[in-house]
Amino acid sequence: MSQKDKTFPRQVVISPGYGAGLVSWWGEGEKGEDPYDLAESAELIECVEKGLTEDETLAFLIEKGWDAEYINELYWGGWENAVVVTVDGPYKINEYDGLESIESKSGTEWRD
């Protein structure tokens, strides 16, 4: 699901609109899922690039074998604003009032 084992650059899904974050609001799931793995998911990136709605995205993910109960528990409120960004090195996703942005390495909490 994740591009974590790949080198940079990588693509990441974020929601830059105020009111509802994606990755920052997904948190760690019951099974220990890393929200960054979701943000780097090839399937979610494909959905954003195709411009799929929330309902179309959920149907697509179920078709791809994702667990329906799991994806229905995720918060999708920021999906309509989701974009794909490319990162060239370690990064973190910042969130303020639902607005997500990518910050390049210059601190301590980074995704390698």
PyMOL commands that set and color helices and strands:
alter all, ss='L'
color gray80, all
select helices_A, chain A and resi 23-26+35-39+42-50+54-63+68-73+79-81
alter helices_A, ss='H'
color red, helices_A
select strands_A, chain A and resi 10-14+83-87+91-96+99-104
alter strands_A, ss='S'
color yellow, strands_A
deselect
rebuild
show_as cartoon
